[in-house]
């Protein structure tokens, strides 16, 4: 906070205009975030998504049984973490999309995140049975995180084991595996996975580091605690 105030003071002194100085700081902060962290949403992507959502809503108003549009709307809500709304759209498309592994994945996680873990897991299991390598193992990880958040570490473990067999360079996956191992009393194995999480982050190309940085930091925090 003090560093930003100092930067503002210097820019104000150089530019002679507090508004321009503030805009420069905001631009620098945005550029740094987009390059290294990705916390602030991409405004262009958000604008395009908003336009597409509006278009899809018009389509389903005209044709309430358009399963593909309902699926796409549900995925948009899923990505916004509006799981209750996602379930509403997916439910309307479920009869026509029952054989679509991707649909079952998104629907399953949305159900689980909306409170119905048992039913959500049924859809995830169906998706994985139809396509074990779907989205590079992402369904395993996402369902494992549902179990982790509910404190069911035993159910999360086999899913994470399946995930890391498919995705061997996921800082996020290694962090979650390390956390679960620690929670289940397997301290040595847990610490090894946390170290892998950090190592994978360090070896990642710059574009992937923006995605992995959060998980590497969380892994480092647990390693420092030496739980």
C-alpha positions as CSV (number, residue, x, y, z in Angstrom):
1,X,0.0,0.0,0.0
2,X,2.8,2.4,0.9
3,X,4.7,1.6,-2.3
4,X,1.6,2.5,-4.4
5,X,1.2,5.7,-2.5
6,X,4.9,6.5,-3.1
7,X,4.5,5.7,-6.8
8,X,1.5,7.9,-7.0
9,X,3.4,10.7,-5.3
10,X,6.3,10.3,-7.8
11,X,4.0,10.2,-10.8
12,X,2.0,13.2,-9.6
13,X,5.2,15.1,-9.2
14,X,6.4,14.1,-12.7
15,X,3.1,14.5,-14.5
16,X,1.5,17.3,-12.5
17,X,-1.9,15.7,-12.7
18,X,-3.3,13.4,-10.0
19,X,-5.9,11.8,-12.3
20,X,-3.3,10.9,-15.0
21,X,-1.0,9.6,-12.2
22,X,-3.8,7.4,-10.9
23,X,-4.6,6.1,-14.4
24,X,-1.0,5.2,-14.9
25,X,-0.9,3.2,-11.7
26,X,-4.2,1.4,-12.6
27,X,-2.7,0.6,-16.1
28,X,0.5,-0.7,-14.6
29,X,-1.4,-2.8,-12.0
30,X,-3.7,-4.2,-14.7
31,X,-0.7,-5.1,-17.0
32,X,1.2,-6.8,-14.1
33,X,-1.9,-8.8,-13.2
34,X,-2.7,-9.9,-16.7
35,X,1.0,-10.9,-17.2
36,X,1.6,-12.7,-13.9
37,X,-1.5,-13.4,-11.9
38,X,-4.8,-13.2,-13.9
39,X,-6.9,-12.2,-10.9
40,X,-8.6,-9.4,-12.7
41,X,-11.0,-10.7,-15.4
42,X,-10.1,-10.0,-19.0
43,X,-12.5,-7.2,-20.0
44,X,-12.5,-8.2,-23.7
45,X,-13.3,-11.8,-22.8
46,X,-16.0,-10.7,-20.4
47,X,-17.6,-8.4,-23.0
48,X,-17.7,-11.2,-25.6
49,X,-19.1,-13.7,-23.0
50,X,-21.8,-11.2,-22.1
51,X,-22.8,-10.8,-25.7
52,X,-22.9,-14.5,-26.3
53,X,-25.0,-15.1,-23.2
54,X,-27.5,-12.5,-24.3
55,X,-27.7,-14.1,-27.7
56,X,-28.2,-17.6,-26.3
57,X,-31.0,-16.4,-24.0
58,X,-32.8,-15.0,-27.0
59,X,-32.5,-18.3,-28.7
60,X,-33.9,-20.3,-25.8
61,X,-36.8,-17.8,-25.4
62,X,-37.8,-18.7,-29.0
63,X,-36.9,-22.4,-28.7
64,X,-37.0,-23.5,-25.0
65,X,-35.9,-27.1,-26.1
66,X,-32.7,-26.1,-27.9
67,X,-30.4,-28.4,-25.9
68,X,-27.1,-27.1,-27.4
69,X,-27.9,-23.5,-26.5
70,X,-29.0,-24.6,-23.0
71,X,-25.8,-26.5,-22.5
72,X,-23.7,-23.5,-23.6
73,X,-25.6,-21.3,-21.3
74,X,-25.1,-23.7,-18.4
75,X,-21.3,-23.8,-19.1
76,X,-21.2,-20.0,-19.0
77,X,-22.9,-20.0,-15.6
78,X,-20.6,-22.8,-14.5
79,X,-17.6,-20.7,-15.4
80,X,-19.0,-17.8,-13.4
81,X,-19.5,-20.2,-10.5
82,X,-23.3,-19.6,-10.6
83,X,-24.0,-23.3,-10.1
84,X,-27.6,-23.0,-9.2
85,X,-28.3,-21.1,-12.4
86,X,-26.2,-23.6,-14.3
87,X,-28.3,-26.5,-13.0
88,X,-31.4,-24.8,-14.2
89,X,-30.2,-24.7,-17.8
90,X,-28.7,-28.2,-17.7
91,X,-31.9,-29.7,-16.3
92,X,-33.8,-28.5,-19.3
93,X,-31.3,-30.1,-21.7
94,X,-30.6,-33.3,-19.7
95,X,-33.0,-35.6,-21.7
96,X,-31.3,-34.8,-25.0
97,X,-27.7,-34.6,-23.7
98,X,-27.6,-37.8,-21.6
99,X,-25.0,-39.4,-23.9
100,X,-22.8,-36.3,-24.0
101,X,-19.8,-36.9,-21.7
102,X,-18.9,-33.2,-21.5
103,X,-22.4,-32.2,-20.6
104,X,-22.5,-34.8,-17.9
105,X,-19.3,-33.5,-16.5
106,X,-20.5,-29.9,-16.2
107,X,-23.9,-30.9,-15.0
108,X,-22.4,-33.2,-12.4
109,X,-20.1,-30.7,-10.9
110,X,-22.8,-28.0,-10.9
111,X,-25.1,-30.4,-9.0
112,X,-22.4,-31.3,-6.6
113,X,-21.5,-27.6,-6.0
114,X,-25.1,-26.8,-5.6
115,X,-25.4,-29.3,-2.7
116,X,-26.4,-32.6,-4.3
117,X,-23.0,-34.4,-4.2
118,X,-24.4,-37.9,-4.6
119,X,-26.3,-37.1,-7.8
120,X,-23.5,-35.0,-9.1
121,X,-21.1,-37.8,-8.6
122,X,-23.4,-40.1,-10.6
123,X,-23.1,-37.8,-13.6
124,X,-19.4,-37.4,-13.2
125,X,-19.0,-41.2,-13.1
126,X,-21.1,-41.5,-16.3
127,X,-18.9,-38.9,-18.0
128,X,-15.7,-40.7,-17.0
129,X,-17.0,-44.1,-18.0
130,X,-17.8,-42.7,-21.5
131,X,-14.5,-40.7,-21.8
132,X,-11.9,-41.5,-19.1
133,X,-9.5,-38.9,-20.5
134,X,-12.1,-36.2,-20.8
135,X,-10.6,-32.7,-20.6
136,X,-7.2,-34.1,-19.7
137,X,-8.6,-35.6,-16.5
138,X,-10.3,-32.4,-15.3
139,X,-13.5,-34.1,-14.0
140,X,-11.4,-36.2,-11.6
141,X,-9.8,-33.1,-10.1
142,X,-13.0,-31.0,-10.0
143,X,-15.0,-33.7,-8.3
144,X,-12.1,-34.4,-5.9
145,X,-12.2,-30.7,-4.9
146,X,-15.9,-31.0,-4.1
147,X,-15.1,-33.8,-1.7
148,X,-12.2,-31.9,-0.3
149,X,-14.4,-28.9,0.4
150,X,-16.9,-31.1,2.1
151,X,-14.2,-32.7,4.3
152,X,-14.4,-36.1,2.6
153,X,-10.7,-36.7,2.0
154,X,-11.0,-40.5,1.5
155,X,-13.4,-40.1,-1.4
156,X,-11.1,-37.4,-2.9
157,X,-7.9,-39.5,-2.8
158,X,-8.7,-42.1,-5.6
159,X,-9.9,-39.3,-7.9
160,X,-6.7,-37.4,-7.4
161,X,-4.7,-40.5,-8.0
162,X,-6.5,-41.0,-11.3
163,X,-6.0,-37.3,-12.2
164,X,-2.2,-37.2,-11.7
165,X,-1.8,-40.3,-13.8
166,X,-3.4,-38.4,-16.7
167,X,-2.1,-35.0,-16.0
168,X,1.5,-35.3,-14.8
169,X,2.4,-31.6,-14.7
170,X,-0.5,-30.0,-12.7
171,X,0.7,-27.8,-9.8
172,X,-3.0,-27.7,-8.7
173,X,-3.4,-31.5,-8.8
174,X,-0.1,-32.1,-6.9
175,X,-1.1,-29.5,-4.3
176,X,-4.5,-31.1,-3.7
177,X,-2.9,-34.5,-3.5
178,X,-0.4,-33.2,-1.0
179,X,-3.2,-31.6,1.1
180,X,-5.3,-34.8,1.1
181,X,-2.4,-37.0,2.0
182,X,-1.6,-34.7,4.9
183,X,-5.3,-34.8,6.1
184,X,-5.2,-38.6,6.0
185,X,-2.1,-38.8,8.1
186,X,0.3,-39.6,5.3
187,X,2.7,-36.7,6.1
188,X,5.8,-37.8,4.2
189,X,3.9,-38.5,1.0
190,X,1.9,-35.3,1.4
191,X,5.1,-33.2,1.7
192,X,6.5,-34.8,-1.4
193,X,3.5,-33.9,-3.5
194,X,3.6,-30.3,-2.1
195,X,7.2,-30.1,-3.3
196,X,6.2,-31.5,-6.7
197,X,3.6,-28.7,-6.9
198,X,6.3,-26.1,-6.4
199,X,8.7,-27.9,-8.8
200,X,6.1,-28.1,-11.6
201,X,5.4,-24.4,-11.2
202,X,9.1,-23.5,-11.5
203,X,9.4,-25.6,-14.6
204,X,6.3,-24.2,-16.3
205,X,6.4,-21.8,-19.2
206,X,5.4,-18.2,-18.4
207,X,1.9,-18.5,-19.7
208,X,1.2,-21.5,-17.4
209,X,2.8,-20.0,-14.4
210,X,-0.1,-17.5,-14.2
211,X,-2.4,-20.4,-13.8
212,X,-0.2,-22.4,-11.4
213,X,1.1,-19.6,-9.2
214,X,-1.8,-19.7,-6.7
215,X,-1.3,-23.4,-6.1
216,X,2.5,-23.2,-5.8
217,X,2.0,-20.4,-3.2
218,X,-0.4,-22.6,-1.2
219,X,2.0,-25.5,-1.4
220,X,4.8,-23.4,-0.1
221,X,2.7,-22.2,2.7
222,X,1.9,-25.7,3.9
223,X,5.6,-26.7,3.5
224,X,6.6,-23.8,5.7
225,X,4.1,-24.9,8.3
226,X,5.6,-28.4,8.2
227,X,2.2,-29.9,9.1
